[in-house]
Amino acid sequence: MGFGVEGIVAASMSMKAAQLQQDYSYALLKKTMDSAADQAISLINDLAAAVPAPPQYNFDVWA
């Protein structure tokens, strides 16, 4: 890569390609994290629904 116009253009295109790759990686990471958060919320809601309600009256029975 030289210092002429071609070198400047090549460096600019290389930087733009690197920026595009970084933006794509961040977008993919964000989508993955959002999906994981949605799955975690779903799991928490499923676990909360699986726990039976406490009885209305509590009796301590000693034999």
Residue frames relative to the residue before (quaternion, step in Angstrom):
aa qw qx qy qz dx dy dz
M 1.0000 0.0000 0.0000 0.0000 0.00 0.00 0.00
G 0.2465 -0.7979 0.5374 0.1175 3.53 -0.68 1.09
F 0.5900 -0.5804 0.4314 0.3590 3.52 -1.33 -0.10
G 0.5025 0.6625 -0.4211 0.3622 3.57 1.26 0.03
V 0.7733 -0.3212 0.2611 0.4803 3.51 -1.33 -0.29
E 0.6358 0.5372 -0.3350 0.4415 3.58 0.99 -0.81
G 0.6533 0.5180 -0.3090 0.4576 3.56 1.00 -0.80
I 0.6481 0.5082 -0.3134 0.4728 3.55 1.00 -0.83
V 0.6515 0.5052 -0.3138 0.4711 3.58 0.96 -0.86
A 0.6601 0.5072 -0.3097 0.4595 3.58 0.91 -0.88
A 0.6536 0.5029 -0.3141 0.4704 3.59 0.96 -0.82
S 0.6473 0.5207 -0.3139 0.4597 3.57 0.99 -0.84
M 0.6708 0.4860 -0.3010 0.4724 3.58 0.92 -0.89
S 0.6327 0.5278 -0.3263 0.4634 3.57 1.04 -0.75
M 0.6590 0.4964 -0.3056 0.4753 3.58 0.97 -0.82
K 0.6409 0.5132 -0.3270 0.4679 3.60 1.00 -0.78
A 0.6443 0.5133 -0.3234 0.4657 3.59 0.98 -0.80
A 0.6500 0.5027 -0.3149 0.4750 3.58 0.98 -0.80
Q 0.6438 0.5142 -0.3205 0.4673 3.60 1.00 -0.80
L 0.6422 0.5180 -0.3178 0.4673 3.59 0.99 -0.83
Q 0.6523 0.5068 -0.3114 0.4698 3.58 0.95 -0.85
Q 0.6578 0.4981 -0.3113 0.4714 3.58 0.97 -0.81
D 0.6448 0.5139 -0.3229 0.4647 3.60 0.95 -0.82
Y 0.6426 0.5175 -0.3155 0.4687 3.56 1.01 -0.85
S 0.6552 0.5133 -0.3133 0.4572 3.59 0.94 -0.86
Y 0.6574 0.5011 -0.3109 0.4691 3.59 0.96 -0.83
A 0.6454 0.5146 -0.3232 0.4629 3.59 0.98 -0.81
L 0.6572 0.5004 -0.3064 0.4732 3.57 0.97 -0.84
L 0.6404 0.5168 -0.3167 0.4717 3.59 1.00 -0.81
K 0.6532 0.5102 -0.3167 0.4612 3.60 0.93 -0.85
K 0.6505 0.5071 -0.3161 0.4687 3.58 0.95 -0.86
T 0.6486 0.5145 -0.3129 0.4655 3.59 0.98 -0.83
M 0.6723 0.4880 -0.2990 0.4695 3.59 0.93 -0.87
D 0.6321 0.5187 -0.3323 0.4701 3.61 1.01 -0.75
S 0.6491 0.5121 -0.3111 0.4686 3.57 0.99 -0.84
A 0.6525 0.5054 -0.3106 0.4716 3.60 0.96 -0.83
A 0.6475 0.5077 -0.3218 0.4685 3.59 0.99 -0.77
D 0.6413 0.5136 -0.3262 0.4676 3.59 0.98 -0.78
Q 0.6536 0.5023 -0.3139 0.4711 3.58 0.99 -0.81
A 0.6395 0.5225 -0.3280 0.4587 3.60 1.01 -0.77
I 0.6518 0.5015 -0.3150 0.4737 3.59 0.94 -0.84
S 0.6399 0.5213 -0.3195 0.4655 3.57 1.00 -0.82
L 0.6563 0.5061 -0.3061 0.4684 3.58 0.95 -0.86
I 0.6448 0.5106 -0.3221 0.4688 3.60 0.94 -0.84
N 0.6640 0.4952 -0.3075 0.4683 3.60 0.92 -0.86
D 0.6405 0.5117 -0.3281 0.4694 3.61 1.00 -0.76
L 0.6626 0.4974 -0.3101 0.4662 3.58 0.96 -0.82
A 0.6485 0.5098 -0.3217 0.4649 3.58 0.99 -0.78
A 0.6662 0.4911 -0.3063 0.4702 3.60 1.03 -0.72
A 0.6489 0.5379 -0.3190 0.4334 3.61 1.12 -0.58
V 0.6123 0.5386 -0.3545 0.4575 3.61 1.18 -0.41
P 0.3877 -0.7351 0.4981 0.2473 3.59 -0.66 1.03
A 0.5802 -0.5761 0.4453 0.3649 3.53 -1.20 0.54
P 0.5252 -0.6241 0.4543 0.3581 3.59 -1.03 0.63
P 0.5652 -0.5960 0.4308 0.3738 3.60 -1.11 0.58
Q 0.5907 -0.5956 0.4114 0.3565 3.53 -1.19 0.59
Y 0.7861 0.1806 -0.0947 0.5835 3.58 1.02 -0.78
N 0.2004 -0.7639 0.6024 0.1155 3.55 -0.99 0.83
F 0.0697 -0.7881 0.6114 0.0171 3.54 -0.81 1.04
D 0.2035 -0.7343 0.6348 0.1282 3.52 -1.01 0.89
V 0.0698 -0.8096 0.5828 -0.0054 3.53 -0.52 1.18
W 0.0930 -0.7836 0.6138 0.0251 3.52 -0.78 1.08
A 0.2591 -0.7798 0.5504 0.1475 3.56 -0.76 0.97
